[in-house]
Amino acid sequence: MTVQKSDQFALVAEAFTRQSSNYDQYEEGNHILKWMRQQVRNHAVGFLKPGDKILELNSGTGIDAEFFAEKGFTIHCTDLSDGMVEQMKSKFSSGKFSDKITIQKCSFTELNKIGDKKFDFIFSNFGGLNCIPDLNEVTKFFPSLLNNKGKVCLVIMPPLCPWELIQSLRGKFKFAVRRLNKNGTLANIEGIIFTTFYFTPGEVMKALGKNFKLQKLEGLAVFTPNPQMTNFSKKFPRLIKALNKLDEKFAGSFPLNRIGDHFILTAKYIQSQTPG
C-alpha cells in the first residue's frame, strides 16, 4: 500500500488534528519524549540571541513556542492541522504570551503565505519535515524568510536508528529496516495512515543549498530508546537515565551525530554577495 502524494497532506493534517487534544497529556507522561525535547532546547538556545524572531514550522500544540516566549523571543507559529492550530489559539490568543506568539494555519510547502516577514531563526522539531518526500519543497522558501546570518534548526528522523535496527534480533526484520526504504514507510497515527520519509544530514544540507553552512549536528536518542517504548522506560528507569547520560556525552560526536531516533541540525544562512 502506498499513499498518493495528493492525499498525503490531508492525511497528515487529519492525523495530527485527532492527536491534538491529548498530545500535551501524552508528553507529560513520557519521560523519554520530555528528555528529548529538553535536548533540542539546549541545542537551540545556544544559537539564539536576545530579540531574535523565530519562525516555527509544524508547531503542534505550541509546547516549544511557550518555552521560547518565556525566554523573551517572539515566535510565529505555523501548522497544517486545524486541531493543532485551535490548541495554540486556546493557549496563546490571550494572556501573557499574546504579544510574543502569533499563529497561522500554513503548510511548510506554502510558506510564501507568510508574506514579507523576516526571521532570525527557523525551527522545526520532532520530524515534522519527515512528512514530505522532497525537502526542497520547504527549503526553497528559507532564503526569503531569513535575515542574513539567520539560522535554521531542524530536528529530523534519519534512516539509521539503533533501537529499531536491533529489533531484527527479535525477528522483526521488516520493522528494523523500515527507515531504509527510499520510497518511505507507512505510519499510523490515530488510525490515519500516511507515508513517512527519512533523510540523512547530508541530504538536509543539500536541500538547504550552498548558502547554508553547518554549525552543529547532534544525534538524538542514539543510546536512549525511542519514546514509543514507554513500557521499557517505566520498567528500567535507572537504565534510561544512564542511557540519557551517554547520549548527552557522546551523541554530538561523529558518527553518532548522524544516527538516532532523530538528529538535530543547525545551519547558518549567508546571503550571496551581489556583484557590482
Salt bridges, closest charged atoms under 4 A:
GLU14 OE2 - ARG18 NE 2.95
ASP24 OD2 - LYS91 NZ 2.64
GLU27 OE1 - ARG37 NH2 2.63
GLU28 OE2 - LYS34 NZ 3.26
ASP52 OD1 - LYS49 NZ 3.43
ASP64 OD2 - ARG37 NH1 2.64
ASP64 OD1 - ARG41 NE 3.37
ASP82 OD1 - LYS105 NZ 2.78
GLU110 OE1 - LYS113 NZ 3.15
GLU137 OE2 - LYS5 NZ 2.94
GLU164 OE2 - ARG178 NH2 2.75
GLU164 OE1 - ARG179 NE 3.20
GLU203 OE2 - LYS182 NZ 3.60
GLU218 OE2 - HIS43 ND1 2.55
GLU218 OE2 - LYS216 NZ 3.73
GLU248 OE1 - LYS245 NZ 3.92
ASP261 OD1 - ARG179 NH2 2.88
ASP261 OD2 - HIS262 ND1 3.02
